[in-house]
Amino acid sequence: MPPRNSLISRLRHGRAWDEWDEKGEGDDAGAPVPAESTKPRGRRVAVTVTFAALFVAGAAFSAAAGDQVRASLEGAAASEQASTDGTTTDATAPTSTDPATPADPAADGGALAPVATSPGSDDSAPAPDTALPPASETPVSAPAASSAAQAAVEQAATRSDAVARVSRPTASNRASQRTLVRTPGLSGRQHHFPKRVRAARAPAPELEGATSSVVWLNRALPDPTPPALRLEPLFAKHLRSVARANHVSWALMLAVLRAEGHNGAAPANLAGLRMVAAGLPQLSLRKLSPWAAMFSFSSDTSFADRAVALSHYYRGVGLRALVHGLVAEKAHLGKKVLNDPRVSIYAGGRGDIESGRVNVRVLAAIEYLADSFGQVTVSCLISGHRLYARPGVISAHIYGLAADISEVGGTPITGHQQPGGITERAVRDMLLLPPELMPKQVISLLGLGGPSFPLANHYDHIHIGY
């Protein structure tokens, strides 16, 4: 059996892996290799050496190019840092312009001496253009400089010294000046906006107590009865004449019209007024209470409540105030409160009303309660009340926008704030006022919804605030 043409035999005789021939089983493994088989090996060695040389040359070229780029970048950075340091030199640290005498001139070959700096300076290296020797003091070993070079050196030193004198940063902001350099081109692109003027802060909300669901601002309040809510003079004339002819209350007639939803400056014509007045005398002959009369007229409790409350309000302020407005009749209403025997006011409160400091809404509320219950006692208006309702907030009493009621219908508030008592009736009547006269606060020991809420320190009075 002929010898197998194995890989070992081929490698031993100089044959490569790519010359493997599976069909050469019959070839003689021990046959000598021809001389031409050595040529490919030499060619491969030459190619390998060539590529290695190219690789080494490329690496060397890349290294040299990288060194050049790095040197150029470092040079640019150094020049920029030098220019920045030149503009931020601390003028407080004196810089010597005279070269220090070297210890051994022969040892350093006549080189320039280092620049002497003060110990307090925080710069590690002085600027190269701030410490140059004078042109007249040239070291012995240095070559003689030309007059042009000396003039250039002197000019550079003078310019650097001038720059150092102009920029005099303090030690606290010198570091920030070095890092934050203003670019000249950015100043032209800055936008300037007008300075905003802050609006005046609104007054603090007035709260009569620690907590409350009602918040408002103490400011000048308008007339509660603007022209749109006033009555026409002709309608008022017809209303008074019809009521007098039928011996009924004009306030009750107007309250019936408003409770039925007839709004406007003339809620009814002359025929309508006569129709309303024709039904009311029959009720008055039965000698019923106003609420019972209104309930018999409509068979509706809410209608009766609203109509009776409105009739007390209209009678309290008067027909002239409903025609001309409450503010126009403030002086007349104040005199009415002071002269009303049903109203009891302490001496300081009477002075507040006489001076005109009490708001017309408070005057209308006092007369409304007096007409509803037949008697009312005012314990506090402006005089005698503390300045602050709570820390930092001025009380509504100081503005004349609040009143404290200590007695209603001859019954004191103290000890009579149980459900269904006189205090609850007074609070409910205050909640039935028309929207233009509705208080912002009705404080007692009872919370009946709306602007009413309880506070423990109001056990002896009802606070009515606008």
Kinemage of the C-alpha trace (Angstrom):
@kinemage 1
@onewidth
@group {chain A} dominant
@subgroup {mainchain}
@vectorlist {calphas} color= white
{ca met a 1} P 0.000 0.000 0.000
{ca pro a 2} L 1.530 3.343 -1.035
{ca pro a 3} L 2.365 5.874 1.752
{ca arg a 4} L -0.342 8.418 2.617
{ca asn a 5} L 0.237 11.975 1.521
{ca ser a 6} L -0.112 13.384 5.074
{ca leu a 7} L 0.092 16.984 6.296
{ca ile a 8} L 3.251 16.302 8.327
{ca ser a 9} L 5.034 14.996 5.359
{ca arg a 10} L 4.032 17.934 3.261
{ca leu a 11} L 5.133 20.486 5.896
{ca arg a 12} L 8.400 18.643 6.408
{ca his a 13} L 9.186 18.803 2.707
{ca gly a 14} L 8.246 22.503 2.465
{ca arg a 15} L 4.720 22.223 1.112
{ca ala a 16} L 2.148 24.702 2.442
{ca trp a 17} L -1.372 24.061 3.710
{ca asp a 18} L -2.922 25.462 0.567
{ca glu a 19} L -1.137 22.773 -1.457
{ca trp a 20} L -2.965 19.950 0.263
{ca asp a 21} L -4.242 17.489 -2.247
{ca glu a 22} L -6.497 14.700 -1.149
{ca lys a 23} L -5.969 12.935 -4.467
{ca gly a 24} L -2.240 12.614 -4.000
{ca glu a 25} L -2.431 9.350 -2.129
{ca gly a 26} L -0.417 7.706 -4.836
{ca asp a 27} L 2.383 10.267 -4.822
{ca asp a 28} L 5.663 9.431 -3.309
{ca ala a 29} L 6.011 11.179 0.064
{ca gly a 30} L 9.722 10.812 0.104
{ca ala a 31} L 10.277 12.368 -3.288
{ca pro a 32} L 12.608 15.324 -3.235
{ca val a 33} L 11.006 18.763 -3.505
{ca pro a 34} L 11.914 20.590 -6.678
{ca ala a 35} L 13.953 23.741 -6.456
{ca glu a 36} L 11.081 25.873 -7.770
{ca ser a 37} L 9.085 25.158 -4.570
{ca thr a 38} L 11.342 27.495 -2.548
{ca lys a 39} L 10.490 30.528 -4.634
{ca pro a 40} L 7.020 31.140 -3.203
{ca arg a 41} L 8.461 31.166 0.338
{ca gly a 42} L 10.883 33.952 -0.498
{ca arg a 43} L 8.171 35.935 -2.199
{ca arg a 44} L 5.940 35.702 0.866
{ca val a 45} L 8.738 36.848 3.153
{ca ala a 46} L 9.332 39.876 0.947
{ca val a 47} L 5.660 40.806 0.949
{ca thr a 48} L 5.504 40.461 4.747
{ca val a 49} L 8.510 42.698 5.270
{ca thr a 50} L 7.057 45.292 2.858
{ca phe a 51} L 3.742 45.505 4.692
{ca ala a 52} L 5.497 45.696 8.069
{ca ala a 53} L 7.614 48.581 6.832
{ca leu a 54} L 4.503 50.387 5.565
{ca phe a 55} L 2.745 49.888 8.924
{ca val a 56} L 5.716 51.230 10.898
{ca ala a 57} L 6.019 54.206 8.562
{ca gly a 58} L 2.314 55.003 8.890
{ca ala a 59} L 2.488 54.787 12.680
{ca ala a 60} L 5.479 57.086 12.777
{ca phe a 61} L 3.764 59.577 10.474
{ca ser a 62} L 0.609 59.579 12.634
{ca ala a 63} L 2.631 60.111 15.803
{ca ala a 64} L 4.536 63.004 14.283
{ca ala a 65} L 1.325 64.629 13.016
{ca gly a 66} L -0.317 64.230 16.435
{ca asp a 67} L 2.649 65.857 18.146
{ca gln a 68} L 2.442 68.809 15.778
{ca val a 69} L -1.306 69.269 16.341
{ca arg a 70} L -0.886 69.033 20.090
{ca ala a 71} L 1.956 71.560 20.030
{ca ser a 72} L -0.151 74.004 17.994
{ca leu a 73} L -3.144 73.645 20.365
{ca glu a 74} L -0.957 74.122 23.433
{ca gly a 75} L 0.613 77.188 21.871
{ca ala a 76} L -2.788 78.723 21.127
{ca ala a 77} L -3.993 78.004 24.669
{ca ala a 78} L -0.821 79.474 26.155
{ca ser a 79} L -1.154 82.644 24.087
{ca glu a 80} L -4.824 83.035 25.081
{ca gln a 81} L -3.976 82.512 28.766
{ca ala a 82} L -1.151 85.022 28.519
{ca ser a 83} L -3.453 87.620 26.959
{ca thr a 84} L -6.078 86.995 29.654
{ca asp a 85} L -3.552 87.222 32.473
{ca gly a 86} L -2.211 90.415 30.961
{ca thr a 87} L -5.628 92.077 31.284
{ca thr a 88} L -6.242 90.814 34.833
{ca thr a 89} L -2.930 91.591 36.494
{ca asp a 90} L -3.331 92.705 40.089
{ca ala a 91} L -2.042 96.262 40.339
{ca thr a 92} L -1.872 96.134 44.113
{ca ala a 93} L 1.098 93.752 43.998
{ca pro a 94} L 4.124 95.773 42.865
{ca thr a 95} L 6.098 94.250 40.036
{ca ser a 96} L 9.778 94.891 39.776
{ca thr a 97} L 11.109 96.004 36.403
{ca asp a 98} L 14.760 95.850 37.423
{ca pro a 99} L 16.569 92.511 37.130
{ca ala a 100} L 17.884 91.062 40.362
{ca thr a 101} L 21.631 90.669 40.582
{ca pro a 102} L 22.542 87.009 40.001
{ca ala a 103} L 24.620 85.272 42.627
{ca asp a 104} L 27.090 83.917 40.082
{ca pro a 105} L 27.005 85.666 36.688
{ca ala a 106} L 29.557 83.286 35.199
{ca ala a 107} L 27.578 80.215 36.241
{ca asp a 108} L 24.333 81.080 34.460
{ca gly a 109} L 26.092 82.351 31.373
{ca gly a 110} L 24.853 85.920 31.716
{ca ala a 111} L 21.107 84.977 31.481
{ca leu a 112} L 18.476 87.387 32.675
{ca ala a 113} L 17.632 87.204 36.352
{ca pro a 114} L 14.129 86.024 37.378
{ca val a 115} L 11.564 88.714 38.155
{ca ala a 116} L 11.048 89.424 41.840
{ca thr a 117} L 7.418 89.386 42.992
{ca ser a 118} L 5.866 90.312 46.284
{ca pro a 119} L 5.018 87.526 48.725
{ca gly a 120} L 1.345 88.569 48.814
{ca ser a 121} L 0.795 87.916 45.129
{ca asp a 122} L -1.224 84.772 44.411
{ca asp a 123} L 0.120 84.332 40.854
{ca ser a 124} L 2.493 81.405 40.528
{ca ala a 125} L 4.249 82.850 37.480
{ca pro a 126} L 4.438 86.534 36.508
{ca ala a 127} L 3.379 87.679 33.086
{ca pro a 128} L 6.350 87.573 30.710
{ca asp a 129} L 5.763 91.110 29.467
{ca thr a 130} L 5.505 92.785 32.876
{ca ala a 131} L 9.097 92.337 34.053
{ca leu a 132} L 11.741 93.212 31.453
{ca pro a 133} L 15.117 94.753 32.162
{ca pro a 134} L 15.775 98.297 31.027
{ca ala a 135} L 17.517 98.698 27.727
{ca ser a 136} L 20.548 100.298 29.359
{ca glu a 137} L 21.241 97.343 31.664
{ca thr a 138} L 22.188 94.536 29.320
{ca pro a 139} L 24.028 91.535 30.858
{ca val a 140} L 27.680 91.120 29.933
{ca ser a 141} L 27.281 87.733 28.263
{ca ala a 142} L 24.146 88.675 26.301
{ca pro a 143} L 24.700 89.831 22.730
{ca ala a 144} L 24.247 93.513 22.022
{ca ala a 145} L 20.654 94.176 20.932
{ca ser a 146} L 19.869 96.584 18.198
{ca ser a 147} L 18.233 99.922 18.924
{ca ala a 148} L 15.026 98.816 17.164
{ca ala a 149} L 14.704 95.744 19.381
{ca gln a 150} L 15.283 97.831 22.498
{ca ala a 151} L 12.578 100.305 21.414
{ca ala a 152} L 10.135 97.432 20.825
{ca val a 153} L 10.910 95.980 24.254
{ca glu a 154} L 10.392 99.360 25.939
{ca gln a 155} L 7.089 99.896 24.082
{ca ala a 156} L 5.837 96.448 25.089
{ca ala a 157} L 6.797 97.032 28.710
{ca thr a 158} L 5.080 100.446 28.745
{ca arg a 159} L 1.890 99.039 27.185
{ca ser a 160} L 1.798 96.149 29.647
{ca asp a 161} L 2.298 98.517 32.580
{ca ala a 162} L -0.541 100.726 31.324
{ca val a 163} L -2.843 97.728 31.036
{ca ala a 164} L -1.931 96.669 34.563
{ca arg a 165} L -2.754 100.173 35.871
{ca val a 166} L -6.104 100.363 34.076
{ca ser a 167} L -7.413 97.020 35.336
{ca arg a 168} L -7.389 97.075 39.115
{ca pro a 169} L -9.526 94.104 40.211
{ca thr a 170} L -9.829 93.333 43.878
{ca ala a 171} L -8.592 90.109 45.414
{ca ser a 172} L -12.176 88.854 45.882
{ca asn a 173} L -13.238 89.014 42.219
{ca arg a 174} L -9.884 88.483 40.477
{ca ala a 175} L -10.501 84.772 40.049
{ca ser a 176} L -13.993 85.371 38.601
{ca gln a 177} L -12.563 87.906 36.112
{ca arg a 178} L -10.101 85.335 34.815
{ca thr a 179} L -12.762 82.753 34.158
{ca leu a 180} L -15.529 85.084 32.931
{ca val a 181} L -14.040 87.089 30.068
{ca arg a 182} L -16.505 89.321 28.233
{ca thr a 183} L -16.579 88.750 24.518
{ca pro a 184} L -16.817 92.047 22.624
{ca gly a 185} L -19.138 90.584 19.993
{ca leu a 186} L -21.823 89.532 22.494
{ca ser a 187} L -22.630 93.025 23.724
{ca gly a 188} L -24.256 93.976 20.447
{ca arg a 189} L -26.698 91.050 20.639
{ca gln a 190} L -27.981 91.750 24.148
{ca his a 191} L -31.653 92.695 24.436
{ca his a 192} L -32.824 95.297 26.897
{ca phe a 193} L -36.368 95.050 28.245
{ca pro a 194} L -38.173 97.740 30.247
{ca lys a 195} L -38.178 97.181 33.960
{ca arg a 196} L -41.449 95.808 35.196
{ca val a 197} L -43.248 97.839 37.799
{ca arg a 198} L -44.752 95.687 40.492
{ca ala a 199} L -48.376 96.292 41.253
{ca ala a 200} L -49.273 97.418 44.725
{ca arg a 201} L -50.094 94.567 47.042
{ca ala a 202} L -53.730 94.218 47.988
{ca pro a 203} L -54.663 94.630 51.638
{ca ala a 204} L -54.620 91.531 53.781
{ca pro a 205} L -57.911 89.624 53.969
{ca glu a 206} L -60.057 90.509 56.934
{ca leu a 207} L -60.934 87.515 59.081
{ca glu a 208} L -62.769 87.962 62.338
{ca gly a 209} L -61.336 84.851 63.947
{ca ala a 210} L -58.868 82.049 63.473
{ca thr a 211} L -60.598 80.168 60.663
{ca ser a 212} L -63.250 81.166 58.167
{ca ser a 213} L -64.556 80.129 54.788
{ca val a 214} L -65.176 83.763 53.803
{ca val a 215} L -62.271 85.939 52.683
{ca trp a 216} L -62.532 89.473 51.329
{ca leu a 217} L -60.394 92.571 51.004
{ca asn a 218} L -60.856 95.806 52.917
{ca arg a 219} L -61.444 98.353 50.194
{ca ala a 220} L -63.858 101.163 49.393
{ca leu a 221} L -67.243 99.584 48.662
{ca pro a 222} L -69.561 101.063 46.013
{ca asp a 223} L -73.132 102.129 46.510
{ca pro a 224} L -75.155 98.999 47.371
{ca thr a 225} L -78.057 100.420 45.370
{ca pro a 226} L -76.714 101.437 41.936
{ca pro a 227} L -79.101 103.096 39.448
{ca ala a 228} L -80.133 99.687 38.068
{ca leu a 229} L -81.536 98.700 41.487
{ca arg a 230} L -83.311 101.964 42.262
{ca leu a 231} L -87.017 102.657 41.843
{ca glu a 232} L -88.428 105.151 39.405
{ca pro a 233} L -89.782 108.278 41.087
{ca leu a 234} L -93.121 107.879 39.293
{ca phe a 235} L -93.499 104.286 40.483
{ca ala a 236} L -92.624 105.330 44.044
{ca lys a 237} L -95.281 108.059 43.862
{ca his a 238} L -97.915 105.587 42.658
{ca leu a 239} L -96.876 103.045 45.271
{ca arg a 240} L -97.268 105.507 48.142
{ca ser a 241} L -100.608 106.830 46.919
{ca val a 242} L -102.132 103.386 46.378
{ca ala a 243} L -100.913 102.144 49.776
{ca arg a 244} L -102.337 105.202 51.530
{ca ala a 245} L -105.658 104.862 49.732
{ca asn a 246} L -105.989 101.184 50.722
{ca his a 247} L -104.565 101.624 54.255
{ca val a 248} L -101.767 99.115 53.715
{ca ser a 249} L -98.020 99.295 54.063
{ca trp a 250} L -96.191 100.368 50.943
{ca ala a 251} L -93.188 98.310 52.129
{ca leu a 252} L -95.314 95.155 52.280
{ca met a 253} L -96.734 95.806 48.803
{ca leu a 254} L -93.246 96.259 47.342
{ca ala a 255} L -91.994 93.169 49.179
{ca val a 256} L -94.797 91.056 47.662
{ca leu a 257} L -93.865 92.251 44.174
{ca arg a 258} L -90.162 91.532 44.694
{ca ala a 259} L -90.806 88.131 46.263
{ca glu a 260} L -92.944 87.192 43.265
{ca gly a 261} L -90.007 87.988 40.997
{ca his a 262} L -91.060 91.375 39.638
{ca asn a 263} L -87.768 93.222 39.364
{ca gly a 264} L -86.733 96.440 37.692
{ca ala a 265} L -87.219 100.102 38.436
{ca ala a 266} L -91.018 99.749 38.029
{ca pro a 267} L -92.061 96.207 39.012
{ca ala a 268} L -95.760 96.931 38.400
{ca asn a 269} L -98.004 99.495 36.784
{ca leu a 270} L -100.797 101.358 38.494
{ca ala a 271} L -103.324 98.587 37.837
{ca gly a 272} L -100.999 95.974 39.258
{ca leu a 273} L -100.426 98.013 42.403
{ca arg a 274} L -104.171 98.330 42.957
{ca met a 275} L -104.596 94.580 42.491
{ca val a 276} L -101.949 93.808 45.148
{ca ala a 277} L -103.395 96.389 47.547
{ca ala a 278} L -106.886 94.975 47.083
{ca gly a 279} L -105.846 91.593 48.500
{ca leu a 280} L -103.868 92.839 51.492
{ca pro a 281} L -106.630 94.638 53.512
{ca gln a 282} L -108.566 91.409 53.874
{ca leu a 283} L -105.473 89.849 55.471
{ca ser a 284} L -104.893 92.821 57.756
{ca leu a 285} L -108.434 92.663 59.090
{ca arg a 286} L -107.707 89.204 60.475
{ca lys a 287} L -105.059 90.739 62.749
{ca leu a 288} L -102.435 88.198 61.734
{ca ser a 289} L -98.683 88.582 62.061
{ca pro a 290} L -96.871 89.707 58.932
{ca trp a 291} L -95.445 86.216 58.382
{ca ala a 292} L -98.852 84.526 58.823
{ca ala a 293} L -100.413 87.072 56.473
{ca met a 294} L -97.811 86.371 53.782
{ca phe a 295} L -98.204 82.617 54.224
{ca ser a 296} L -101.973 82.922 53.820
{ca phe a 297} L -101.397 85.035 50.719
{ca ser a 298} L -99.090 82.521 48.998
{ca ser a 299} L -99.172 79.235 51.004
{ca asp a 300} L -95.374 79.137 50.651
{ca thr a 301} L -93.103 79.412 53.683
{ca ser a 302} L -90.044 80.559 51.708
{ca phe a 303} L -92.149 83.244 50.023
{ca ala a 304} L -93.444 84.370 53.399
{ca asp a 305} L -89.920 84.504 54.880
{ca arg a 306} L -88.545 86.533 52.023
{ca ala a 307} L -91.497 88.907 51.752
{ca val a 308} L -91.505 89.698 55.468
{ca ala a 309} L -87.726 90.246 55.547
{ca leu a 310} L -87.875 92.545 52.516
{ca ser a 311} L -90.739 94.543 54.043
{ca his a 312} L -88.651 95.148 57.205
{ca tyr a 313} L -85.655 96.233 55.099
{ca tyr a 314} L -87.688 98.609 52.909
{ca arg a 315} L -89.360 100.178 55.947
{ca gly a 316} L -86.028 100.480 57.736
{ca val a 317} L -84.176 102.413 54.996
{ca gly a 318} L -87.177 104.356 53.689
{ca leu a 319} L -88.628 104.937 50.245
{ca arg a 320} L -86.363 107.921 49.487
{ca ala a 321} L -83.253 105.716 49.840
{ca leu a 322} L -84.742 103.169 47.410
{ca val a 323} L -85.236 105.931 44.830
{ca his a 324} L -82.051 107.985 45.231
{ca gly a 325} L -79.678 105.302 46.574
{ca leu a 326} L -78.423 104.494 50.057
{ca val a 327} L -75.249 106.539 49.761
{ca ala a 328} L -77.199 109.650 48.809
{ca glu a 329} L -79.380 109.183 51.899
{ca lys a 330} L -76.566 108.197 54.280
{ca ala a 331} L -76.800 111.364 56.363
{ca his a 332} L -80.564 111.023 56.706
{ca leu a 333} L -80.253 107.333 57.598
{ca gly a 334} L -77.600 108.132 60.231
{ca lys a 335} L -79.880 110.656 61.903
{ca lys a 336} L -82.695 108.123 61.820
{ca val a 337} L -80.530 105.562 63.642
{ca leu a 338} L -79.442 108.082 66.266
{ca asn a 339} L -83.016 109.264 66.887
{ca asp a 340} L -84.663 105.837 66.784
{ca pro a 341} L -85.857 104.912 70.308
{ca arg a 342} L -85.669 101.230 69.384
{ca val a 343} L -81.864 101.445 68.878
{ca ser a 344} L -79.464 101.552 71.846
{ca ile a 345} L -75.891 102.597 71.045
{ca tyr a 346} L -73.018 103.324 73.401
{ca ala a 347} L -71.562 106.832 73.466
{ca gly a 348} L -68.522 106.043 71.371
{ca gly a 349} L -70.655 104.411 68.672
{ca arg a 350} L -72.939 107.445 68.495
{ca gly a 351} L -69.871 109.571 67.885
{ca asp a 352} L -68.788 107.257 65.074
{ca ile a 353} L -72.160 107.637 63.363
{ca glu a 354} L -72.225 111.414 63.807
{ca ser a 355} L -68.753 111.704 62.245
{ca gly a 356} L -69.894 109.715 59.189
{ca arg a 357} L -67.299 106.973 59.648
{ca val a 358} L -69.810 104.115 59.717
{ca asn a 359} L -70.675 102.554 56.356
{ca val a 360} L -74.229 102.924 55.130
{ca arg a 361} L -74.613 99.130 55.003
{ca val a 362} L -74.100 98.915 58.762
{ca leu a 363} L -76.680 101.654 59.348
{ca ala a 364} L -79.195 99.829 57.154
{ca ala a 365} L -78.554 96.549 59.021
{ca ile a 366} L -79.162 98.227 62.407
{ca glu a 367} L -82.456 99.715 61.263
{ca tyr a 368} L -83.426 96.383 59.678
{ca leu a 369} L -82.952 94.519 62.977
{ca ala a 370} L -84.760 97.269 64.897
{ca asp a 371} L -87.761 97.022 62.595
{ca ser a 372} L -87.712 93.216 62.681
{ca phe a 373} L -87.463 92.724 66.463
{ca gly a 374} L -88.617 96.069 67.833
{ca gln a 375} L -85.353 96.645 69.737
{ca val a 376} L -81.609 96.267 69.118
{ca thr a 377} L -78.511 97.098 71.164
{ca val a 378} L -75.223 97.903 69.421
{ca ser a 379} L -72.251 97.143 71.669
{ca cys a 380} L -69.392 98.043 69.297
{ca leu a 381} L -68.878 99.960 66.056
{ca ile a 382} L -65.455 101.611 65.610
{ca ser a 383} L -64.592 103.170 68.955
{ca gly a 384} L -63.530 100.695 71.601
{ca his a 385} L -62.647 97.850 69.234
{ca arg a 386} L -59.135 96.481 68.974
{ca leu a 387} L -57.097 97.353 65.916
{ca tyr a 388} L -56.357 93.813 64.705
{ca ala a 389} L -58.842 91.020 64.174
{ca arg a 390} L -55.868 88.647 64.131
{ca pro a 391} L -52.110 89.221 64.018
{ca gly a 392} L -51.275 91.466 61.085
{ca val a 393} L -54.864 91.947 59.844
{ca ile a 394} L -56.801 95.109 60.669
{ca ser a 395} L -60.367 94.522 61.815
{ca ala a 396} L -63.365 95.533 59.700
{ca his a 397} L -64.598 97.585 62.669
{ca ile a 398} L -61.769 100.060 62.103
{ca tyr a 399} L -63.066 100.735 58.572
{ca gly a 400} L -66.649 101.208 59.812
{ca leu a 401} L -67.752 98.011 58.075
{ca ala a 402} L -68.882 95.975 61.094
{ca ala a 403} L -71.144 96.109 64.123
{ca asp a 404} L -71.546 93.937 67.203
{ca ile a 405} L -75.120 93.291 68.380
{ca ser a 406} L -75.429 92.332 72.042
{ca glu a 407} L -79.217 92.406 72.448
{ca val a 408} L -82.175 91.798 70.124
{ca gly a 409} L -85.862 92.232 71.006
{ca gly a 410} L -84.961 92.972 74.620
{ca thr a 411} L -83.177 89.602 74.976
{ca pro a 412} L -79.381 89.531 75.459
{ca ile a 413} L -77.337 87.331 73.175
{ca thr a 414} L -75.398 85.895 76.114
{ca gly a 415} L -77.040 82.655 77.189
{ca his a 416} L -79.609 82.697 74.354
{ca gln a 417} L -77.783 81.094 71.460
{ca gln a 418} L -79.530 77.758 71.603
{ca pro a 419} L -81.167 76.381 68.432
{ca gly a 420} L -84.502 78.036 67.819
{ca gly a 421} L -83.730 80.956 70.132
{ca ile a 422} L -83.613 84.668 69.530
{ca thr a 423} L -80.035 84.528 68.213
{ca glu a 424} L -80.920 81.997 65.526
{ca arg a 425} L -83.882 84.110 64.449
{ca ala a 426} L -81.652 87.189 64.152
{ca val a 427} L -79.020 85.313 62.154
{ca arg a 428} L -81.644 83.877 59.793
{ca asp a 429} L -83.151 87.330 59.253
{ca met a 430} L -79.710 88.684 58.309
{ca leu a 431} L -79.374 85.912 55.717
{ca leu a 432} L -82.694 86.972 54.115
{ca leu a 433} L -81.470 90.448 53.146
{ca pro a 434} L -81.242 91.234 49.413
{ca pro a 435} L -77.904 90.414 47.750
{ca glu a 436} L -76.728 94.042 47.746
{ca leu a 437} L -77.076 94.201 51.557
{ca met a 438} L -75.978 90.648 52.381
{ca pro a 439} L -73.181 90.701 55.008
{ca lys a 440} L -69.851 88.996 54.422
{ca gln a 441} L -69.724 87.726 58.003
{ca val a 442} L -72.400 86.809 60.492
{ca ile a 443} L -70.537 85.325 63.464
{ca ser a 444} L -72.049 83.865 66.610
{ca leu a 445} L -72.054 80.409 68.189
{ca leu a 446} L -74.288 79.178 65.344
{ca gly a 447} L -73.350 78.267 61.797
{ca leu a 448} L -76.403 78.403 59.538
{ca gly a 449} L -74.627 78.363 56.195
{ca gly a 450} L -73.682 81.113 53.798
{ca pro a 451} L -71.663 83.879 55.456
{ca ser a 452} L -72.603 82.694 58.960
{ca phe a 453} L -70.140 80.604 60.959
{ca pro a 454} L -69.454 79.981 64.665
{ca leu a 455} L -66.569 81.209 66.778
{ca ala a 456} L -66.174 80.480 70.482
{ca asn a 457} L -65.312 84.061 71.458
{ca his a 458} L -68.641 85.361 70.070
{ca tyr a 459} L -70.772 83.950 72.868
{ca asp a 460} L -72.013 87.385 73.932
{ca his a 461} L -72.706 89.147 70.629
{ca ile a 462} L -73.446 88.733 66.926
{ca his a 463} L -70.790 90.115 64.622
{ca ile a 464} L -72.129 91.584 61.356
{ca gly a 465} L -69.333 92.492 58.952
{ca tyr a 466} L -69.138 93.781 55.381
